[in-house]
Amino acid sequence: MRGKDKIKMIDKFTTDIHQDMTQIQVSANIQASIQQVWDCWTKADHVKHWNFASDDWHCPEAHNTLEEGKEFHYLMAAKDGSFSFDFWGTFSQIEPLKNLEITLGDGRRVSVQFIPEGESVWVKESFDPEDQNPEEMQQMGWQMILDNFKKYVEQLHA
């Protein structure tokens, strides 16, 4: 291997490590089957019931096509009508009941893992931070949404 090739490989390795180190992670253990967890995460009719961080927000519209290269669009909105936005992305890789790789509309990467453990499932999300809000705030917001997901799934399948 020539010197330039070694440098390119080291640069790529360093870039990959740096990207992984800067991702934010959240997780939750959900008391339900892997199929129930997967369905609630991937079916738009379920997403509308849990995809918001606090009780003064909601997700009045959710549309997705669960196929690689296809998009999802989730309308995130304040209940008082003061603010809303389209949270959207493209499914770049789908391993049913195991993993989703997503590229958000702004180019950030998201990975969602579904890991069965006995009678429950770990859902672990890793995502690139955006540059508008502190990383701690982003982690807290995504964790609150994931906690809503956990609550929704466990109540639905109790």
Backbone torsions as a table, in degrees:
resi	resn	phi	psi	omega
1	MET	NA	131.5	-178.5
2	ARG	-78.3	161.8	-177.1
3	GLY	-56.6	-44.4	-179.9
4	LYS	-63.3	-38.8	179.0
5	ASP	-65.5	-39.5	177.7
6	LYS	-62.9	-41.9	-179.9
7	ILE	-64.6	-43.7	177.7
8	LYS	-59.6	-42.6	-179.4
9	MET	-66.1	-42.0	178.2
10	ILE	-64.6	-43.1	178.6
11	ASP	-60.5	-43.8	178.9
12	LYS	-63.6	-44.6	179.0
13	PHE	-59.9	-46.3	179.4
14	THR	-63.2	-41.9	178.4
15	THR	-62.5	-45.1	179.2
16	ASP	-60.2	-44.7	179.1
17	ILE	-63.0	-45.2	-179.4
18	HIS	-60.7	-43.5	179.9
19	GLN	-63.1	-42.3	179.6
20	ASP	-65.6	-37.4	-177.6
21	MET	-69.1	-28.2	-176.5
22	THR	-89.0	-6.4	178.8
23	GLN	-71.8	147.4	176.4
24	ILE	-95.4	143.2	-178.6
25	GLN	-125.7	141.7	172.8
26	VAL	-136.8	156.6	179.8
27	SER	-156.3	160.2	176.6
28	ALA	-154.1	147.6	175.9
29	ASN	-104.6	119.7	-173.7
30	ILE	-110.3	129.8	179.7
31	GLN	-83.7	83.1	179.3
32	ALA	-166.7	170.2	178.7
33	SER	-75.7	160.7	178.1
34	ILE	-60.7	-38.5	179.5
35	GLN	-65.2	-42.0	178.6
36	GLN	-63.8	-44.0	-179.7
37	VAL	-64.2	-47.3	179.9
38	TRP	-59.0	-47.0	-178.8
39	ASP	-61.8	-43.8	-179.2
40	CYS	-67.0	-29.2	179.6
41	TRP	-79.8	-35.3	-169.3
42	THR	-103.9	-12.7	-179.6
43	LYS	-97.6	124.7	-174.4
44	ALA	-55.9	-35.7	179.9
45	ASP	-62.2	-29.6	176.1
46	HIS	-81.8	-41.0	-175.4
47	VAL	-53.8	-37.9	-179.1
48	LYS	-58.6	-23.2	-175.4
49	HIS	-89.5	-12.0	-175.5
50	TRP	-134.9	-11.0	-169.8
51	ASN	-86.1	67.9	175.8
52	PHE	-160.8	153.4	-172.6
53	ALA	-89.1	-26.8	-177.4
54	SER	-143.3	165.4	-174.8
55	ASP	-67.4	-15.9	178.5
56	ASP	-90.7	7.5	174.1
57	TRP	-120.3	162.6	174.1
58	HIS	-154.6	175.6	179.6
59	CYS	-125.1	80.2	-173.5
60	PRO	-68.2	-21.1	179.1
61	GLU	-135.9	137.5	175.9
62	ALA	-145.2	128.6	178.6
63	HIS	-137.3	136.2	172.9
64	ASN	-153.7	157.1	172.8
65	THR	-124.3	104.1	-173.6
66	LEU	-78.3	73.9	176.7
67	GLU	-144.0	144.9	177.8
68	GLU	-58.9	133.7	-178.5
69	GLY	88.2	-7.5	180.0
70	LYS	-99.0	166.6	-172.6
71	GLU	-109.5	160.8	165.4
72	PHE	-122.5	150.9	176.2
73	HIS	-138.0	119.0	179.2
74	TYR	-121.8	117.4	178.3
75	LEU	-79.8	116.5	177.4
76	MET	-101.5	126.9	-172.7
77	ALA	-146.0	142.4	170.6
78	ALA	-70.4	137.6	-178.1
79	LYS	-63.4	-26.7	179.7
80	ASP	-81.2	1.6	177.0
81	GLY	79.9	6.2	-175.0
82	SER	-76.0	-21.0	-176.6
83	PHE	-159.7	145.0	173.5
84	SER	-155.7	159.1	175.3
85	PHE	-155.5	156.9	178.8
86	ASP	-92.7	108.9	174.2
87	PHE	-89.0	113.0	-173.5
88	TRP	-140.4	162.2	178.3
89	GLY	-169.2	-179.5	-178.6
90	THR	-120.9	133.6	175.7
91	PHE	-74.7	113.6	-179.0
92	SER	-94.8	-25.8	175.9
93	GLN	-151.8	135.9	179.0
94	ILE	-130.9	121.5	170.4
95	GLU	-117.2	97.8	-174.0
96	PRO	-49.3	135.0	179.3
97	LEU	66.9	8.0	-177.5
98	LYS	-130.0	-51.8	-168.6
99	ASN	-157.5	144.9	170.6
100	LEU	-126.6	131.0	171.6
101	GLU	-112.8	128.9	-171.9
102	ILE	-131.9	142.8	168.1
103	THR	-112.3	118.3	-179.7
104	LEU	-71.7	164.3	-178.3
105	GLY	-56.6	-27.7	179.7
106	ASP	-92.7	7.7	176.3
107	GLY	94.6	-8.2	179.8
108	ARG	-71.9	151.1	-179.7
109	ARG	-98.7	143.6	175.9
110	VAL	-133.9	137.1	174.5
111	SER	-125.0	131.8	177.5
112	VAL	-123.2	119.9	179.1
113	GLN	-107.6	142.9	177.5
114	PHE	-120.0	112.2	-171.5
115	ILE	-122.6	104.6	178.0
116	PRO	-64.5	141.6	177.4
117	GLU	-146.8	97.2	-178.1
118	GLY	63.2	-123.5	-178.1
119	GLU	-89.0	8.5	-176.0
120	SER	-133.6	176.9	179.7
121	VAL	-136.2	130.0	170.8
122	TRP	-84.6	129.6	170.5
123	VAL	-110.0	121.1	-178.4
124	LYS	-123.6	121.8	179.2
125	GLU	-111.1	136.3	171.4
126	SER	-124.9	135.1	-178.0
127	PHE	-147.8	149.4	174.5
128	ASP	-71.5	133.8	177.4
129	PRO	-72.1	153.7	171.4
130	GLU	-92.2	171.8	-174.1
131	ASP	-105.5	14.3	-179.3
132	GLN	-93.4	-27.2	-174.9
133	ASN	-130.0	153.5	177.4
134	PRO	-59.4	145.8	-178.1
135	GLU	-58.9	-35.9	179.2
136	GLU	-62.3	-38.5	179.0
137	MET	-68.0	-40.8	178.6
138	GLN	-63.6	-45.1	179.5
139	GLN	-61.4	-43.4	-179.7
140	MET	-62.8	-44.3	-179.5
141	GLY	-63.4	-46.0	179.2
142	TRP	-66.7	-35.6	178.0
143	GLN	-67.3	-37.7	178.0
144	MET	-63.3	-39.8	177.2
145	ILE	-65.4	-43.3	178.7
146	LEU	-63.8	-36.9	175.9
147	ASP	-64.6	-37.8	174.6
148	ASN	-62.9	-40.1	177.3
149	PHE	-59.3	-48.9	179.9
150	LYS	-57.0	-48.3	-179.5
151	LYS	-60.4	-45.9	-179.2
152	TYR	-61.1	-50.7	-176.7
153	VAL	-63.0	-44.7	-176.7
154	GLU	-68.2	-35.3	176.6
155	GLN	-70.6	-39.1	-178.6
156	LEU	-65.3	-35.5	-174.1
157	HIS	-111.9	24.8	179.5
158	ALA	-76.7	NA	NA
